[in-house]
């Protein structure tokens, strides 16, 4: 089983290459293991926003910002 750091690295690689569904699966896996991770929450929000799931994006971006305001990233 991959560590959270390894899974996050893979998720970010997938996200950057435009493979959003696969990246989202990894972000979900991380958040199930540790819901207090800010980076995967904000990154997942970007995936959701890019896939037109703005309600979900706002929910996870809000959670990520509450956990770590400096690490919360905005969808582009």
VEXMARTI-467036 format. One record per residue: residue number from 1; residue in one letter; z, x, y of N, C-alpha, C in turn. Coordinates in Angstrom, 2 decimals, always signed. Example, Ala and Ser with C-alpha at 12.3 -4.5 7.8 and 13.67 -1.06 7.14 Angstrom:
! residues 2
[1, a, [+7.80, +13.19, -5.69], [+7.80, +12.30, -4.50], [+7.80, +13.20, -3.30]]
[2, s, [+7.08, +12.85, -2.25], [+7.14, +13.67, -1.06], [+7.87, +12.90, +0.03]]
END
This chain:
! residues 76
[1, x, [+0.00, +0.85, -1.19], [+0.00, +0.00, +0.00], [+0.00, +0.88, +1.25]]
[2, x, [-0.85, +0.55, +2.19], [-0.96, +1.32, +3.43], [+0.23, +1.04, +4.34]]
[3, x, [+0.58, +2.03, +5.13], [+1.66, +1.85, +6.10], [+1.16, +0.98, +7.25]]
[4, x, [+2.08, +0.51, +8.07], [+1.70, -0.28, +9.25], [+0.81, +0.55, +10.16]]
[5, x, [+1.13, +1.82, +10.35], [+0.32, +2.67, +11.22], [-1.10, +2.83, +10.67]]
[6, x, [-1.23, +3.02, +9.36], [-2.55, +3.15, +8.76], [-3.34, +1.85, +8.86]]
[7, x, [-2.66, +0.74, +8.64], [-3.32, -0.56, +8.72], [-3.76, -0.84, +10.15]]
[8, x, [-2.93, -0.47, +11.10], [-3.29, -0.68, +12.51], [-4.49, +0.19, +12.89]]
[9, x, [-4.51, +1.43, +12.44], [-5.65, +2.30, +12.71], [-6.93, +1.69, +12.17]]
[10, x, [-6.87, +1.20, +10.95], [-8.05, +0.58, +10.34], [-8.46, -0.68, +11.10]]
[11, x, [-7.48, -1.49, +11.48], [-7.77, -2.72, +12.23], [-8.45, -2.40, +13.55]]
[12, x, [-7.96, -1.39, +14.25], [-8.56, -1.01, +15.54], [-9.97, -0.49, +15.36]]
[13, x, [-10.22, +0.27, +14.27], [-11.57, +0.75, +13.99], [-12.52, -0.43, +13.75]]
[14, x, [-12.07, -1.38, +12.95], [-12.89, -2.56, +12.66], [-13.15, -3.36, +13.94]]
[15, x, [-12.11, -3.53, +14.74], [-12.21, -4.27, +15.99], [-13.24, -3.62, +16.90]]
[16, x, [-13.16, -2.30, +17.06], [-14.07, -1.59, +17.95], [-15.50, -1.63, +17.45]]
[17, x, [-15.68, -1.76, +16.14], [-17.04, -1.82, +15.60], [-17.58, -3.25, +15.56]]
[18, x, [-16.79, -4.20, +16.08], [-17.25, -5.59, +16.16], [-17.01, -6.40, +14.91]]
[19, x, [-16.29, -5.89, +13.97], [-16.00, -6.61, +12.73], [-14.67, -7.35, +12.89]]
[20, x, [-14.73, -8.37, +13.75], [-13.52, -9.05, +14.20], [-12.77, -9.78, +13.09]]
[21, x, [-13.47, -10.44, +12.19], [-12.79, -11.17, +11.12], [-11.99, -10.22, +10.23]]
[22, x, [-12.58, -9.06, +9.94], [-11.87, -8.09, +9.12], [-10.68, -7.50, +9.87]]
[23, x, [-10.88, -7.20, +11.15], [-9.79, -6.67, +11.97], [-8.65, -7.68, +12.06]]
[24, x, [-9.01, -8.93, +12.25], [-7.99, -9.98, +12.36], [-7.14, -10.05, +11.10]]
[25, x, [-7.78, -9.89, +9.93], [-7.04, -9.93, +8.67], [-5.99, -8.82, +8.63]]
[26, x, [-6.36, -7.63, +9.10], [-5.41, -6.51, +9.13], [-4.29, -6.76, +10.14]]
[27, x, [-4.64, -7.29, +11.31], [-3.60, -7.60, +12.31], [-2.60, -8.61, +11.74]]
[28, x, [-3.11, -9.62, +11.06], [-2.23, -10.63, +10.46], [-1.30, -10.00, +9.42]]
[29, x, [-1.84, -9.10, +8.62], [-1.06, -8.42, +7.60], [+0.10, -7.65, +8.24]]
[30, x, [-0.18, -6.95, +9.33], [+0.86, -6.20, +10.03], [+1.91, -7.15, +10.58]]
[31, x, [+1.47, -8.22, +11.22], [+2.42, -9.16, +11.84], [+3.25, -9.91, +10.81]]
[32, x, [+2.71, -10.11, +9.61], [+3.51, -10.72, +8.55], [+4.60, -9.75, +8.08]]
[33, x, [+4.27, -8.47, +8.02], [+5.24, -7.46, +7.61], [+6.28, -7.20, +8.69]]
[34, x, [+5.84, -7.22, +9.95], [+6.75, -6.94, +11.07], [+6.28, -7.71, +12.30]]
[35, x, [+6.80, -8.93, +12.50], [+6.35, -9.76, +13.61], [+6.69, -9.21, +15.00]]
[36, x, [+7.49, -8.16, +15.06], [+7.87, -7.60, +16.35], [+6.98, -6.44, +16.78]]
[37, x, [+5.83, -6.30, +16.16], [+4.85, -5.28, +16.55], [+4.02, -5.83, +17.71]]
[38, x, [+4.07, -5.16, +18.85], [+3.34, -5.64, +20.04], [+1.85, -5.36, +19.96]]
[39, x, [+1.46, -4.15, +19.59], [+0.04, -3.77, +19.62], [-0.83, -4.66, +18.74]]
[40, x, [-0.47, -4.91, +17.47], [-1.35, -5.78, +16.68], [-1.42, -7.19, +17.23]]
[41, x, [-0.33, -7.66, +17.85], [-0.35, -9.00, +18.44], [-1.32, -9.09, +19.60]]
[42, x, [-1.29, -8.09, +20.48], [-2.21, -8.14, +21.62], [-3.65, -7.88, +21.18]]
[43, x, [-3.83, -7.01, +20.20], [-5.18, -6.75, +19.69], [-5.75, -7.97, +18.99]]
[44, x, [-4.90, -8.65, +18.24], [-5.32, -9.87, +17.56], [-5.72, -10.92, +18.61]]
[45, x, [-4.98, -10.95, +19.70], [-5.32, -11.88, +20.78], [-6.72, -11.60, +21.30]]
[46, x, [-7.08, -10.34, +21.41], [-8.43, -9.99, +21.85], [-9.47, -10.47, +20.85]]
[47, x, [-9.18, -10.31, +19.56], [-10.11, -10.81, +18.53], [-10.29, -12.31, +18.68]]
[48, x, [-9.19, -13.01, +18.82], [-9.26, -14.46, +18.94], [-10.03, -14.87, +20.19]]
[49, x, [-9.80, -14.17, +21.29], [-10.52, -14.49, +22.52], [-12.01, -14.24, +22.35]]
[50, x, [-12.35, -13.15, +21.71], [-13.77, -12.83, +21.49], [-14.42, -13.84, +20.55]]
[51, x, [-13.63, -14.46, +19.70], [-14.16, -15.45, +18.76], [-13.99, -16.86, +19.31]]
[52, x, [-13.73, -16.98, +20.60], [-13.58, -18.27, +21.30], [-12.34, -19.04, +20.89]]
[53, x, [-11.33, -18.37, +20.44], [-10.07, -19.01, +20.09], [-9.03, -18.75, +21.17]]
[54, x, [-9.31, -19.22, +22.37], [-8.47, -18.88, +23.52], [-7.01, -19.34, +23.38]]
[55, x, [-6.77, -20.48, +22.75], [-5.39, -20.93, +22.59], [-4.60, -19.94, +21.76]]
[56, x, [-5.17, -19.51, +20.65], [-4.52, -18.53, +19.79], [-4.38, -17.20, +20.53]]
[57, x, [-5.40, -16.82, +21.26], [-5.36, -15.57, +22.01], [-4.20, -15.58, +23.00]]
[58, x, [-4.07, -16.65, +23.74], [-3.00, -16.74, +24.73], [-1.63, -16.70, +24.07]]
[59, x, [-1.49, -17.36, +22.94], [-0.21, -17.37, +22.22], [+0.18, -15.95, +21.82]]
[60, x, [-0.73, -15.21, +21.19], [-0.40, -13.88, +20.71], [-0.31, -12.86, +21.82]]
[61, x, [-1.08, -13.01, +22.87], [-0.95, -12.10, +24.00], [+0.40, -12.32, +24.68]]
[62, x, [+0.83, -13.56, +24.78], [+2.15, -13.84, +25.35], [+3.26, -13.24, +24.52]]
[63, x, [+3.15, -13.36, +23.20], [+4.17, -12.76, +22.32], [+4.19, -11.24, +22.47]]
[64, x, [+3.01, -10.64, +22.49], [+2.92, -9.19, +22.62], [+3.50, -8.72, +23.95]]
[65, x, [+3.17, -9.42, +25.02], [+3.68, -9.05, +26.34], [+5.19, -9.17, +26.41]]
[66, x, [+5.74, -10.17, +25.73], [+7.20, -10.33, +25.72], [+7.86, -9.18, +24.95]]
[67, x, [+7.22, -8.71, +23.91], [+7.76, -7.61, +23.11], [+7.64, -6.27, +23.82]]
[68, x, [+6.51, -6.03, +24.45], [+6.26, -4.75, +25.10], [+5.22, -4.93, +26.20]]
[69, x, [+5.68, -5.27, +27.42], [+4.75, -5.55, +28.51], [+3.80, -4.39, +28.81]]
[70, x, [+4.22, -3.17, +28.59], [+3.37, -2.01, +28.89], [+2.24, -1.86, +27.87]]
[71, x, [+2.40, -2.44, +26.69], [+1.40, -2.27, +25.63], [+0.50, -3.47, +25.48]]
[72, x, [+0.78, -4.56, +26.14], [-0.04, -5.77, +26.02], [-1.37, -5.50, +26.72]]
[73, x, [-2.47, -5.72, +25.99], [-3.79, -5.49, +26.54], [-4.50, -6.81, +26.73]]
[74, x, [-5.36, -6.87, +27.71], [-6.07, -8.11, +28.03], [-7.43, -8.12, +27.36]]
[75, x, [-7.88, -9.31, +26.91], [-9.23, -9.42, +26.32], [-10.28, -9.04, +27.35]]
[76, x, [-11.35, -8.43, +26.87], [-12.44, -8.05, +27.76], [-13.69, -8.80, +27.40]]
END
